[in-house]
Every structure is written in C-alpha cells, then in structure tokens.
Amino acid sequence: MPSSEQIAVITGGAQGIGGATAGILLERGWKVHVLDRRASDDPAVVSHVCDVTSEAELAACARPHRCAGALRRHQFASG
C-alpha cells in the first residue's frame, strides 16, 4: 500500500452526518472505513458492523481489519 494513501475511520458513518462525511472523503480519494451498527449502503465504503459503545465488540471488529497504511483521520459521528 502506498504511504500516500489516505485512510479515514468514521464511527457512526453508515448514515447521517457520518455518512455525508464518508461521501465527501470518498470523492476526495480517501479510503473510508465505517464502524456502525449497520453497514453503509455505499459499496465504496469498507463497513465494519459493530456497536462502538461496547469495548468487546469494537475490539473484535477491529482486530481482523488492521490497516497496513497510516490512519490519517478519525471522525466520531456516532450519537
């Protein structure tokens, strides 16, 4: 993975403000990962379905999906 690749992780990014943020970042060429209780409808988003208020679920969700590149943005949009 090129070191210049921009990766964003958005909690609560399947819809609403988080979904809008994901869309903007995708338009700008970012790779977007969303952690939410439901999957994003956007096929360009990498969805990780989990409850981010549960430490155990969050850890289980994140463990197999560790990013090889540098995380450049994290947006908290969950309510």
Backbone hydrogen bonds in HBPLUS format (Angstrom, degrees):
<---DONOR---> <-ACCEPTOR-->    atom                        ^
c    i                          cat <-CA-CA->   ^        H-A-AA   ^      H-
h    n   atom  resd res      DA  || num        DHA   H-A  angle D-A-AA Bond
n    s   type  num  typ     dist DA aas  dist angle  dist       angle   num
A0005-GLU N   A0002-PRO O   3.15 MM   3  5.64 168.9  2.16 115.5 118.9     1
A0031-LYS N   A0006-GLN O   2.86 MM  25  6.17 170.9  1.86 165.8 167.6     2
A0072-ARG N   A0007-ILE O   3.07 MM  65  5.66 159.3  2.11 148.9 155.5     3
A0008-ALA N   A0031-LYS O   2.93 MM  23  6.33 159.2  1.97 162.4 167.4     4
A0033-HIS N   A0008-ALA O   2.83 MM  25  6.09 166.0  1.85 159.9 164.7     5
A0009-VAL N   A0073-ARG O   3.00 MM  64  6.45 151.9  2.08 146.0 153.4     6
A0075-GLN N   A0009-VAL O   2.94 MM  66  6.37 152.6  2.01 147.6 156.6     7
A0010-ILE N   A0033-HIS O   2.85 MM  23  6.31 158.2  1.90 158.3 165.2     8
A0035-LEU N   A0010-ILE O   2.95 MM  25  6.20 160.8  1.98 141.7 147.0     9
A0011-THR N   A0075-GLN O   3.04 MM  64  6.47 146.7  2.15 155.8 166.3    10
A0077-ALA N   A0011-THR O   2.90 MM  66  5.64 149.2  2.00 145.3 154.9    11
A0012-GLY N   A0035-LEU O   2.76 MM  23  6.05 160.3  1.80 162.2 162.4    12
A0019-GLY N   A0015-GLN O   3.02 MM   4  4.15 154.4  2.09 105.5 106.5    13
A0020-ALA N   A0016-GLY O   2.93 MM   4  6.23 154.8  1.99 151.8 159.3    14
A0021-THR N   A0017-ILE O   2.88 MM   4  6.11 155.9  1.93 148.9 155.7    15
A0022-ALA N   A0018-GLY O   2.93 MM   4  6.16 156.1  1.99 145.0 151.5    16
A0023-GLY N   A0019-GLY O   2.98 MM   4  6.24 156.4  2.03 145.1 151.1    17
A0024-ILE N   A0020-ALA O   3.04 MM   4  6.34 157.0  2.09 149.7 155.0    18
A0025-LEU N   A0021-THR O   3.00 MM   4  6.25 167.0  2.01 154.9 158.3    19
A0026-LEU N   A0022-ALA O   2.87 MM   4  6.07 157.8  1.92 152.3 158.8    20
A0027-GLU N   A0023-GLY O   3.02 MM   4  6.22 157.9  2.07 145.6 151.2    21
A0028-ARG N   A0024-ILE O   3.14 MM   4  6.43 134.6  2.36 139.3 151.4    22
A0028-ARG N   A0025-LEU O   3.07 MM   3  5.02 129.5  2.34  93.8 107.6    23
A0030-TRP N   A0025-LEU O   2.96 MM   5  5.31 163.8  1.98 150.1 144.8    24
A0029-GLY N   A0026-LEU O   2.98 MM   3  5.12 161.8  2.01 110.1 113.4    25
A0046-VAL N   A0032-VAL O   2.90 MM  14  6.19 177.1  1.90 164.5 164.0    26
A0034-VAL N   A0046-VAL O   2.86 MM  12  6.17 159.4  1.90 151.6 155.8    27
A0048-HIS N   A0034-VAL O   2.74 MM  14  5.92 150.7  1.82 171.8 177.2    28
A0036-ASP N   A0048-HIS O   3.21 MM  12  6.58 152.0  2.29 148.3 156.0    29
A0050-CYS N   A0036-ASP O   2.80 MM  14  5.57 152.1  1.87 132.4 140.5    30
A0045-VAL N   A0042-ASP O   3.11 MM   3  5.63 161.0  2.15 116.4 122.1    31
A0054-SER N   A0051-ASP O   3.02 MM   3  5.64 166.1  2.04 120.0 124.4    32
A0058-LEU N   A0054-SER O   2.91 MM   4  6.08 166.5  1.93 159.1 163.3    33
A0059-ALA N   A0055-GLU O   2.96 MM   4  6.07 162.3  1.99 146.8 151.6    34
A0060-ALA N   A0056-ALA O   3.00 MM   4  6.15 160.7  2.03 146.1 151.7    35
A0061-CYS N   A0057-GLU O   2.85 MM   4  5.97 150.3  1.94 147.2 155.6    36
A0062-ALA N   A0058-LEU O   2.93 MM   4  6.06 159.0  1.98 150.9 156.1    37
A0063-ARG N   A0059-ALA O   3.03 MM   4  5.94 156.6  2.08 148.5 153.9    38
A0065-HIS N   A0062-ALA O   3.01 MM   3  5.29 148.0  2.11 112.9 123.1    39
